[in-house]
Amino acid sequence: MAIIGRIRKHSGLAVIIVGVAIAAFVIGDFGKKRVKGTNEVGYVNGEAIPYTEFSNKVEEYIQVQKDNSGNDKITDEETFSIRQSTWNNLVKEILMEKEYDNLGIAVSSDELFDQVQGPNPHRFILQYFKDPKTHVYDPQLVRNYLKNLDNMEAKAKDQWLRFEKAIKDDRLENKYNNLIKKGYYVPKAFLKRLYAEQTQTLKIRYFAPPLSLVSDSTTVVTDADYQKFYDENKWNFLQEEPTRTVNYLLFEVKASDADRKKTMADVLSLNKEFIASNDLPNFINANSDKKYDSTFKKKGNFPGILDSTALSDKPGTFYAPFEINDAWYMAKLLDIQERPDTMKGEQIMITFAGSALKDENVKRTKEQAKTRADSLFTILKKTPERFREFAVNYSDFPTAKDDGGELKEIIDGQPNFALFFNEGLNMKPKDMKVVETGIGYAIFRLTTKSKPIKKAKMAILQRNIEPSNQTFQDTYLKASAFAGTTRTKEAFAKAATEKGLAVRASENIREMDNFLSGLSSAREVVRWSFSEKTKIGDISPVFDLTGKYVVAMLTGTAEKGYMTLEKVHDGLTQAVRNEKKISILGDQLKKSIESLQNFNQLAMQFRTKVDTSNLIFGGYNNNAIGRDPEVIGRLFTAKQGVLQGPLKGKYGVYVVIIDNIVPAAEIQDYTSARMQQESTFVNRSEGMIYDVLKKTAKIQDFRRNFF
């Protein structure tokens, strides 16, 4: 935890305590019999996923993430996400390999070669081996890459092996999916029935008395009613995985008054050095919580008082330290200029061997590149209308053949194009000049620029007001004292109220979640809530969540399987009461129908109106009765012109007269219907095949024992 690191800086005693704790842990575990799940993160149909294999895969994927992002550091959330995807990949690999073996599905060496270098390569090859200038697949790029593979570093070889495996895995999965999809067939008899269900129509009159006719106070709901509803709807209470519910308190670490005074004193002292500095950019980078920004900004983009005074002051003006939004600022006005916000231009890039563009096809020297750029510039001064033509034919920039050298919008302060923007400040539209850049010599032509407005460049030093180590320790001790003295549910709630702390709730927490409701990166709290030792009502130790401390209480558990009636009881009250009302209204309607056969008078008696509707058995019915499929099913077996009812459904009770039965029109050719059904199956199966395999597999997940 972060607090241990902070304490260690100031106390050698902490090292001794931690050492003793580790020793006790090791001695306590020594000699214990190893149990299933100790060395494995899980099992898939009895096949183990060893921790070492899993951990190595995670590290491999983390390195790939770093390589792809160009960042050596990744967040806790990213690490957790990688662990999740690694687990999912390993489970899928085990399940699918078994399927492939059983069915004899394989990708031979010849087939893999054909997928990489054949006339119709795999889509991954088509995607990644394109000519940078034409953006069209170039098979020579593949051959060149493989020819040089033995001379590449180990990392590049590993990347290619992963790439090749991805092609093979995709090929195997496509073969497997096609076996299933091509095995689907709809007989003509089924098509006829489906067609009839989707086109046969009932034209009906009906009414449904509102449930409000039976008051809640007269609706007596018994335990037997709850049990009956639960038994009839038990499928709806199946829980696919265990969940937990916790209440928690958040102890946020905020800067104390002493911290704020200390920061202010540091800032006032630093301001003297700021004023005396002869190199403000480096001074700011060494002392500020925000790096030096050399760009010009317009009004509305400076903090606090700077925004209202900077544009009217003289360059060289210093601004005394001021506080705003938990940060201190000091500044010096460096320059004021009239500058446009945007400009547009075009370029012809002439690069050279060894430049940052790294074009292996370019062999010219830097001096030769300058000579070539000057020559082209001389011609274009006389024939500027040929600029785009020259860009397409002579520019070394990768996109020039597609965009004709167009730079589109260049924004003031945009780092990548700052060189062109600064050159363009003193140019007029249609002016040209040769500009030396990091990737070569560019013939730059300005096309347009927005109207200049006043902007300022300022050297701003920002010092955030942050809690000290002492404040972290004080906050931790408060949280620890709370956790140590509130050992019951009642004490937890009472102490929270007395201390003015808001009790937060998080429901339906899953075993491998990384968060609580309103709180990210809370993996340790989740692990604690699922521990076999944690019981309902238990209070947790203090969890350090990077600048926040959490004390939690387990308030509810739900295991995998059918939830008990006791657990779902309170949530069923309205549904059970409505079912009782439907039953009462049905009995009342039955008596009224026996004595009063007039359909319209029946509706009036039950204070409702008669509606008309067209019902389709297998289609969408946009009306009240359409929500009750069982009622619709009964109507499609009923006779025309005969009063039907009362028909009890899940949402109401209905009285219906079928005025007309419109049969399905005869058709001879079911080709289109078959194609539609098969297409529907294919689209559904692609997303369901693996899910079905996973659902029927025996998967044991022990990851929470490790992280």
C-alpha positions in Angstrom: 0.0 0.0 0.0 1.1 3.6 -0.6 0.9 4.4 3.1 3.6 1.8 3.9 5.9 3.5 1.4 5.4 6.8 3.1 5.8 5.5 6.6 9.0 3.7 5.6 10.6 7.0 4.6 10.4 8.2 8.1 10.6 5.1 10.3 13.0 2.2 10.4 10.5 0.5 12.8 8.1 -0.1 9.9 10.7 -2.3 8.2 11.0 -4.5 11.3 7.3 -4.8 11.6 6.8 -5.8 8.0 9.7 -8.3 8.3 8.1 -9.9 11.3 4.7 -10.1 9.6 6.2 -11.7 6.5 8.1 -14.2 8.7 4.9 -15.1 10.6 3.1 -15.6 7.3 5.8 -17.9 5.9 6.1 -19.9 9.2 2.3 -20.1 9.4 2.1 -21.6 5.9 5.1 -23.8 6.2 4.2 -27.5 6.2 0.6 -26.9 5.2 -0.8 -29.3 2.6 -1.2 -27.7 -0.8 -4.8 -27.6 -2.0 -6.3 -27.5 -5.5 -6.0 -23.9 -6.8 -2.8 -23.1 -4.9 -0.6 -23.2 -7.9 -3.2 -22.8 -10.6 -5.3 -19.8 -11.5 -8.0 -22.1 -12.8 -9.2 -25.3 -14.5 -11.1 -25.7 -17.8 -12.8 -29.1 -18.1 -10.1 -30.4 -15.8 -7.2 -28.9 -17.7 -5.1 -26.7 -15.4 -4.0 -23.1 -16.2 -0.8 -22.8 -14.1 0.0 -19.5 -12.4 3.4 -19.3 -14.0 1.9 -19.8 -17.5 -0.8 -17.2 -16.8 1.7 -14.7 -15.3 4.1 -15.1 -18.2 1.3 -14.4 -20.7 0.2 -11.4 -18.8 3.7 -10.0 -18.8 3.9 -10.7 -22.5 0.7 -8.8 -23.2 1.8 -5.9 -20.9 4.9 -5.6 -23.0 2.9 -5.6 -26.2 0.7 -2.8 -24.7 3.8 -0.8 -23.8 5.3 -1.3 -27.3 2.0 -0.3 -29.0 1.4 2.8 -26.9 5.1 3.9 -26.7 4.6 4.3 -23.0 6.7 2.4 -20.4 4.1 2.8 -17.7 0.5 1.5 -17.8 -2.2 2.1 -15.3 -3.7 -0.3 -12.7 -6.9 -0.3 -14.8 -4.9 -1.3 -17.9 -3.1 -4.1 -16.0 -6.4 -5.4 -14.7 -7.9 -5.3 -18.2 -4.9 -7.2 -19.6 -5.3 -9.9 -16.9 -9.0 -10.3 -17.8 -8.3 -10.6 -21.5 -5.5 -13.0 -20.8 -7.8 -15.3 -18.8 -10.5 -15.1 -21.5 -8.0 -15.9 -24.2 -6.6 -18.9 -22.4 -10.1 -20.3 -21.6 -11.1 -19.9 -25.2 -7.9 -21.5 -26.4 -8.4 -24.6 -24.3 -12.1 -25.0 -25.2 -11.6 -24.4 -28.9 -8.5 -26.6 -29.3 -10.5 -29.5 -27.9 -13.2 -28.9 -30.4 -10.8 -28.6 -33.3 -9.1 -31.9 -32.3 -12.4 -33.8 -32.0 -13.5 -32.6 -35.4 -10.1 -32.9 -37.1 -9.9 -29.2 -38.0 -6.3 -28.1 -38.6 -4.2 -25.6 -40.6 -1.3 -27.2 -42.4 2.0 -25.6 -43.0 1.2 -25.3 -46.7 -2.1 -23.7 -45.9 -0.5 -21.2 -43.5 2.2 -20.4 -46.2 -0.7 -19.8 -48.7 -2.4 -17.5 -46.2 0.8 -15.5 -45.8 2.3 -15.5 -49.3 -0.3 -17.0 -51.6 -2.3 -15.2 -54.3 -5.2 -14.6 -51.9 -3.6 -13.9 -48.5 -5.3 -13.6 -45.2 -7.1 -10.3 -44.4 -4.5 -9.5 -41.7 -1.8 -9.7 -44.4 -3.8 -7.4 -46.7 -4.3 -5.0 -43.8 -0.7 -4.6 -42.6 1.4 -5.0 -45.7 0.3 -1.9 -47.8 2.5 0.4 -49.8 2.7 3.6 -47.7 2.3 5.7 -50.8 -0.5 3.9 -52.6 -2.1 2.3 -49.6 -2.5 -0.9 -51.7 -1.4 -4.4 -50.6 2.1 -5.1 -51.9 3.2 -8.8 -51.8 6.8 -7.8 -52.2 6.7 -6.1 -48.7 5.8 -9.5 -47.2 8.6 -11.3 -49.0 11.1 -8.6 -48.0 10.0 -8.8 -44.4 10.3 -12.5 -44.2 13.7 -12.5 -46.0 15.1 -10.1 -43.4 13.4 -11.8 -40.4 16.5 -13.8 -39.4 18.5 -10.6 -39.2 15.9 -8.9 -36.9 16.1 -8.6 -33.1 14.3 -11.2 -31.0 11.4 -8.8 -30.3 10.5 -8.5 -34.0 10.7 -12.3 -34.4 8.3 -12.8 -31.4 5.9 -10.2 -32.9 5.9 -12.1 -36.2 5.2 -15.5 -34.4 2.2 -13.9 -32.6 1.0 -12.4 -35.9 1.3 -15.8 -37.6 -0.6 -17.5 -34.7 -3.3 -14.9 -35.0 -3.8 -15.8 -38.7 -3.8 -19.5 -37.8 -6.3 -19.1 -35.0 -8.6 -17.0 -37.1 -8.5 -19.6 -39.9 -9.3 -22.4 -37.4 -12.2 -20.4 -36.0 -13.7 -19.7 -39.4 -13.5 -23.3 -40.4 -15.3 -24.3 -37.2 -18.0 -21.7 -37.5 -18.6 -22.6 -41.1 -19.1 -26.3 -40.2 -21.9 -25.2 -37.9 -23.4 -22.6 -40.1 -23.4 -24.8 -43.2 -25.1 -27.6 -41.3 -28.2 -25.6 -40.7 -31.2 -26.4 -43.0 -34.9 -25.4 -42.8 -37.3 -27.9 -44.3 -40.2 -26.6 -46.4 -42.8 -27.8 -43.9 -41.2 -25.6 -41.2 -41.0 -22.6 -43.7 -44.7 -23.0 -44.4 -45.5 -23.0 -40.7 -43.3 -20.0 -40.0 -44.8 -18.1 -42.9 -48.3 -18.8 -41.6 -47.4 -17.7 -38.1 -46.0 -14.4 -39.4 -48.9 -13.6 -41.8 -52.1 -15.1 -40.5 -54.1 -12.3 -38.8 -56.9 -12.0 -36.3 -59.1 -8.9 -36.4 -60.4 -8.5 -32.8 -62.3 -6.4 -30.4 -61.3 -6.5 -26.8 -61.2 -4.8 -23.5 -59.0 -5.2 -20.4 -60.2 -3.7 -17.1 -57.5 -1.6 -15.4 -55.9 -3.3 -12.3 -56.6 -0.1 -10.3 -60.2 -1.2 -10.1 -59.0 -3.5 -7.3 -57.5 -1.4 -4.5 -54.2 -2.4 -2.8 -55.9 -2.4 0.6 -58.4 -5.1 -0.4 -55.8 -7.3 -2.1 -54.6 -9.7 0.6 -51.4 -11.3 -0.5 -50.4 -14.5 1.4 -47.1 -16.4 1.8 -48.7 -19.0 -0.5 -49.2 -16.4 -3.2 -45.5 -15.5 -3.0 -44.5 -19.1 -3.2 -46.8 -19.8 -6.1 -45.4 -16.8 -8.1 -41.8 -17.8 -7.2 -42.3 -21.4 -8.3 -43.9 -20.4 -11.6 -41.2 -17.8 -12.4 -38.2 -19.5 -10.8 -36.2 -19.4 -14.1 -36.1 -15.7 -13.7 -34.2 -15.9 -10.4 -31.2 -17.9 -11.7 -28.0 -16.2 -10.8 -25.2 -17.1 -13.3 -22.3 -16.1 -10.9 -22.0 -15.2 -7.2 -22.3 -11.5 -6.2 -21.8 -9.4 -3.1 -23.2 -6.2 -1.7 -21.1 -3.9 0.4 -21.5 -0.6 2.1 -18.3 1.5 2.4 -16.9 4.7 3.7 -14.4 6.8 1.8 -11.7 8.7 3.7 -10.3 11.1 1.1 -6.9 12.5 1.7 -7.2 16.3 1.4 -4.6 19.0 2.1 -4.8 20.2 5.7 -4.6 23.9 6.8 -1.0 23.2 7.7 -0.3 21.7 4.2 -1.9 24.8 2.6 0.2 27.2 4.7 3.4 25.2 4.0 2.6 25.3 0.2 2.1 29.0 0.4 5.4 29.6 2.2 7.2 27.4 -0.4 5.6 29.4 -3.2 6.5 32.8 -1.8 10.1 31.6 -1.4 10.1 30.1 -4.9 8.8 33.3 -6.4 12.0 35.2 -5.5 14.0 32.6 -7.5 11.5 32.8 -10.3 12.0 36.5 -10.6 15.7 36.2 -10.6 15.9 33.3 -13.0 17.6 33.9 -16.4 16.2 30.6 -17.8 12.5 30.5 -17.0 11.6 27.5 -19.2 14.1 25.2 -17.5 13.4 26.7 -14.1 9.6 26.0 -14.6 10.3 22.5 -15.8 12.4 21.8 -12.7 9.9 23.3 -10.1 6.4 23.4 -11.6 3.7 20.7 -11.5 2.9 21.6 -15.1 5.6 21.8 -17.8 6.6 25.0 -19.5 4.2 26.0 -22.3 5.8 28.2 -25.0 2.6 28.7 -27.1 0.7 31.9 -27.6 -2.8 31.9 -26.1 -5.8 34.2 -26.5 -8.1 35.5 -23.8 -10.0 32.8 -22.0 -7.1 30.4 -21.8 -5.1 31.8 -18.8 -5.7 31.0 -15.1 -7.3 33.5 -12.7 -6.3 37.1 -12.9 -3.9 36.5 -15.7 -6.8 36.1 -18.1 -8.1 39.6 -17.5 -4.7 41.5 -17.3 -2.1 39.8 -19.5 -3.2 41.1 -22.9 -3.2 44.7 -21.6 0.2 44.6 -19.8 3.7 45.1 -21.1 6.1 42.1 -21.8 8.4 41.6 -18.9 5.6 42.1 -16.3 5.8 39.7 -13.3 2.6 38.5 -11.5 2.7 37.9 -7.8 1.7 34.4 -6.7 -2.1 33.8 -6.4 -4.2 30.8 -5.5 -7.1 29.3 -7.5 -8.6 25.8 -7.6 -6.2 24.2 -5.2 -3.1 25.5 -6.9 -0.7 28.4 -6.7 0.5 30.3 -9.8 3.2 32.8 -10.5 3.9 34.2 -14.0 5.9 36.5 -16.3 4.5 38.0 -19.5 7.0 37.2 -22.2 5.5 38.5 -25.4 2.4 39.8 -27.1 1.6 39.2 -30.8 -1.2 39.6 -33.3 -1.5 36.0 -34.5 -4.1 34.0 -36.5 -5.8 31.0 -34.9 -5.4 28.8 -38.0 -3.9 28.7 -41.4 -3.8 26.3 -44.3 -1.0 25.4 -46.6 0.7 22.9 -48.9 4.1 21.3 -48.9 6.5 19.4 -51.2 8.9 17.4 -49.0 12.3 16.5 -50.2 14.0 14.2 -47.7 17.5 12.6 -47.5 19.1 9.4 -46.3 19.3 9.3 -42.6 16.5 11.8 -41.9 13.7 11.2 -39.4 11.3 10.1 -42.3 13.4 6.9 -42.6 12.5 6.2 -46.3 14.9 3.3 -47.3 14.3 4.2 -51.0 15.9 7.6 -50.6 19.7 7.6 -51.1 20.4 11.4 -51.7 22.5 13.4 -49.2 21.2 16.3 -47.2 23.1 18.7 -49.5 21.5 17.0 -52.6 18.1 17.3 -51.0 18.6 21.1 -50.5 19.7 21.5 -54.1 16.7 19.6 -55.4 14.3 21.6 -53.2 15.8 24.9 -54.4 15.5 23.8 -58.0 11.9 22.9 -57.7 11.2 26.1 -55.8 12.7 28.1 -58.7 10.5 26.4 -61.2 7.4 26.8 -59.0 8.0 30.5 -58.6 7.4 30.9 -62.3 4.6 28.3 -62.6 2.8 28.2 -59.1 -0.2 26.5 -60.6 1.8 23.3 -60.9 2.3 23.0 -57.2 -0.1 20.1 -56.7 1.3 18.3 -59.7 4.9 18.7 -58.3 3.7 17.4 -54.9 2.2 14.3 -56.4 5.3 13.6 -58.6 8.2 14.7 -56.5 7.3 14.9 -52.8 8.7 12.2 -50.5 6.0 12.6 -48.0 4.0 9.3 -47.7 0.5 10.9 -48.3 1.5 13.3 -51.1 0.2 11.1 -53.9 -3.3 11.1 -52.3 -3.5 14.6 -50.9 -1.3 16.6 -53.3 0.7 17.9 -50.4 -2.2 19.5 -48.7 -1.6 20.3 -45.0 -5.2 21.2 -44.3 -5.8 23.2 -41.1 -2.7 24.2 -39.1 -3.6 25.3 -35.6 -1.6 27.8 -33.5 0.2 25.9 -30.8 0.0 22.6 -32.6 3.5 21.1 -32.0 3.8 19.0 -35.2 3.3 22.0 -37.5 4.7 24.8 -35.3 7.5 25.3 -37.8 5.2 25.9 -40.7 2.9 28.1 -38.6 5.7 30.4 -37.5 7.0 30.7 -41.0 3.4 31.5 -42.2 3.1 34.4 -39.8 5.2 36.6 -42.1 3.8 35.2 -45.3 0.8 36.2 -47.5 -1.5 33.7 -49.1 0.2 32.1 -52.2 3.7 33.0 -50.9 6.2 30.1 -51.0 9.5 29.4 -49.3 11.9 26.5 -48.6 11.8 25.5 -45.0 14.3 23.1 -43.3 12.4 20.5 -41.1 13.4 17.5 -39.1 12.5 15.2 -42.0 13.9 17.2 -44.9 13.5 20.4 -46.9 9.9 21.5 -47.5 8.7 23.8 -50.2 5.9 25.4 -48.1 3.1 27.5 -49.7 0.6 29.4 -47.6 -2.9 29.2 -48.9 -5.1 30.9 -46.3 -4.9 32.1 -42.7 -7.5 33.5 -40.3 -7.7 37.1 -39.1 -4.9 37.8 -36.5 -6.0 38.5 -32.9 -4.0 39.6 -29.9 -2.3 36.7 -28.0 0.2 36.4 -25.2 3.0 34.1 -24.4 3.5 33.6 -20.6 5.9 31.7 -18.4 3.6 30.2 -15.8 4.8 28.2 -12.8 2.1 26.0 -11.2 2.4 24.5 -7.7 -0.5 22.2 -6.7 -1.7 22.2 -3.1 -1.3 18.6 -2.1 -1.6 16.7 1.2 1.7 15.9 3.0 2.9 12.6 4.2 1.7 13.5 7.6 -1.8 14.2 6.3 -1.8 10.8 4.6 -0.8 9.2 7.8 -3.4 11.1 9.8 -6.1 10.2 7.4 -5.0 6.5 7.4 -5.1 6.5 11.3 -8.6 7.9 11.2 -9.8 5.2 8.9 -7.9 2.6 10.9 -9.5 3.8 14.2 -12.9 3.7 12.6 -12.3 0.1 11.3 -10.9 -1.0 14.7 -13.8 0.4 16.9 -16.9 -0.3 14.7 -17.3 -4.1 14.6 -21.1 -4.3 14.1 -23.5 -3.1 11.4 -25.2 -0.8 14.0 -21.9 0.6 15.2 -20.8 1.2 11.6 -23.9 3.2 10.7 -23.9 5.1 14.0 -20.2 6.1 13.8 -20.5 7.2 10.2 -23.4 9.5 11.1 -21.5 10.9 14.1 -18.5 11.6 12.0 -20.5 13.1 9.1 -19.4 10.4 6.7 -21.6 9.2 3.8 -22.3 5.5 3.7 -22.1 4.4 0.1 -23.6 1.2 -1.3 -22.4 -1.1 -4.1 -24.6 -4.0 -5.2 -24.2 -6.9 -7.5 -20.4 -7.0 -7.3 -19.0 -9.9 -9.3 -16.0 -11.9 -8.2 -13.6 -10.5 -10.8 -14.8 -6.9 -10.8 -12.2 -4.2 -10.3 -14.5 -1.5 -9.0 -17.3 -0.6 -6.7 -20.2 1.7 -7.6 -18.6 5.2 -7.5 -15.1 3.9 -6.9 -12.6 2.6 -9.5 -9.5 0.4 -8.9 -11.1 -1.2 -5.8 -9.9 -4.8 -6.6 -8.7 -5.4 -3.0 -12.1 -4.5 -1.6 -13.8 -6.9 -4.0 -11.3 -9.7 -3.1 -12.1 -9.2 0.6 -15.8 -9.3 0.0 -15.5 -12.7 -1.6 -13.1 -14.2 0.9 -14.4 -17.4 2.6 -13.5 -15.8 6.0 -15.7 -12.7 5.3 -19.2 -13.0 6.6 -22.2 -10.7 6.4 -21.8 -7.8 8.8 -18.0 -8.1 8.9 -16.1 -4.8 8.8 -13.0 -4.7 6.6 -9.5 -3.5 7.4 -8.4 -0.2 5.8 -7.8 -0.4 2.0 -5.4 2.1 0.4 -6.7 3.0 -3.0 -4.1 5.6 -4.1 -4.9 8.7 -2.2 -8.2 7.3 -0.8 -8.8 5.0 2.1 -11.8 2.7 2.3 -13.5 0.8 5.1 -16.2 -1.6 3.9 -18.9 -3.7 5.4 -20.3 -6.8 3.7 -24.1 -6.5 3.7 -25.2 -9.2 1.3 -24.2 -12.3 -0.6 -25.8 -14.2 -3.4 -24.3 -17.5 -4.6 -24.4 -19.0 -8.0 -27.7 -20.8 -8.7 -31.3 -20.0 -8.0 -31.9 -17.2 -5.5 -34.1 -18.2 -2.6 -37.6 -16.8 -2.2 -36.4 -15.1 1.0 -33.8 -13.1 -1.0 -36.1 -12.0 -3.8 -39.3 -11.6 -1.6 -39.3 -7.8 -1.2 -38.8 -7.3 -4.9 -41.8 -9.5 -5.8 -44.5 -7.6 -3.8 -45.9 -5.5 -6.7 -45.8 -8.4 -9.2 -47.6 -10.8 -6.7 -50.2 -8.2 -5.9 -50.9 -7.6 -9.6 -51.3 -11.3 -10.2 -53.8 -11.4 -7.3 -55.7 -8.5 -8.8 -55.8 -10.2 -12.2 -57.2 -13.3 -10.5 -59.9 -11.2 -8.6 -60.8 -9.3 -11.8 -61.0 -12.6 -13.7 -63.5 -14.0 -11.2 -65.6 -10.8 -11.3 -65.6 -10.8 -15.1 -66.7 -14.5 -15.2 -69.8 -13.7 -13.1 -70.7 -10.7 -15.2 -70.3 -12.6 -18.4 -72.7 -15.3 -17.2 -75.4 -12.7 -16.5 -74.6 -10.0 -19.1 -73.7 -11.1 -22.6 -73.5 -7.7 -24.3 -69.9 -7.0 -25.1 -70.1 -3.2 -24.9 -72.1 -3.2 -21.7 -69.5 -5.5 -20.1 -66.8 -3.0 -20.9 -68.8 -0.1 -19.5 -69.5 -2.1 -16.3 -65.7 -2.4 -15.8 -65.1 1.2 -16.6 -63.0 0.7 -19.7 -63.4 1.0 -23.5 -63.5 -1.5 -26.3 -60.4 -1.5 -28.5 -59.8 -3.1 -31.9 -56.5 -4.7 -33.0 -55.0 -6.9 -35.7 -53.0 -9.7 -34.1 -50.2 -11.8 -35.7 -49.1 -15.0 -34.0 -45.4 -14.8 -34.7 -45.1 -11.0 -35.2 -44.9 -7.8 -33.2 -48.2 -6.7 -31.7 -48.1 -3.1 -30.6 -51.0 -3.1 -28.1 -51.8 -4.0 -24.5 -52.9 -7.6 -25.3 -49.8 -8.1 -27.4 -47.6 -8.3 -24.2 -49.3 -11.5 -23.2 -48.1 -14.3 -25.7 -50.1 -17.0 -23.8 -53.3 -15.1 -24.4 -52.5 -14.6 -28.1 -51.7 -18.4 -28.4 -55.2 -19.3 -27.0 -56.9 -16.8 -29.4 -55.3 -18.4 -32.4 -57.1 -21.7 -31.5 -60.4 -20.0 -30.8 -63.5 -19.7 -33.0 -64.6 -16.6 -34.9 -67.5 -14.6 -33.4 -67.5 -16.3 -30.0 -66.9 -14.2 -26.9 -63.6 -15.3 -25.3 -62.9 -14.7 -21.7 -62.0 -13.9 -19.2 -58.5 -14.7 -20.5 -55.9 -14.3 -17.7 -52.4 -13.2 -18.7 -49.4 -11.9 -16.9 -50.2 -8.3 -17.3 -54.0 -8.2 -17.3 -57.3 -10.1 -17.9 -59.0 -9.8 -21.3 -62.4 -10.3 -22.9 -62.1 -10.8 -26.7 -64.3 -11.3 -29.8 -62.6 -12.4 -33.0 -64.4 -10.6 -35.8 -62.4 -12.1 -38.7 -59.6 -14.6 -39.3 -57.5 -13.7 -42.3 -55.5 -16.7 -43.4 -52.0 -16.6 -44.8 -51.8 -16.0 -48.5 -50.6 -19.0 -50.5 -47.1 -18.8 -52.0 -45.2 -21.4 -54.0 -41.6 -20.3 -53.8 -40.0 -20.4 -50.3 -36.5 -19.6 -51.5 -36.5 -16.1 -50.1 -38.0 -17.2 -46.8 -35.4 -20.0 -46.5 -32.5 -17.5 -47.2 -33.9 -15.2 -44.6 -34.2 -17.9 -41.9 -30.7 -19.2 -42.7 -29.2 -15.7 -42.6 -30.9 -15.1 -39.2 -29.4 -18.3 -37.9 -25.9 -17.5 -39.2 -25.9 -14.0 -37.7 -27.0 -15.3 -34.3 -24.8 -18.4 -34.3 -21.6 -16.3 -34.9 -22.0 -14.6 -31.5 -23.4 -17.7 -29.7 -21.2 -20.6 -30.6 -18.4 -19.9 -28.2 -20.8 -18.7 -25.5 -22.6 -22.0 -25.6 -19.3 -23.9 -25.3 -18.2 -21.8 -22.4 -21.6 -22.1 -20.6 -21.6 -25.9 -20.8 -17.9 -26.2 -19.8 -16.7 -26.8 -16.3 -14.6 -23.7 -15.5 -13.1 -23.2 -12.1 -11.7 -19.8 -11.5 -9.2 -19.2 -8.7 -7.8 -15.9 -9.9 -8.9 -14.0 -6.8 -6.5 -16.1 -4.7 -3.7 -14.3 -6.5 -4.9 -10.8 -7.4 
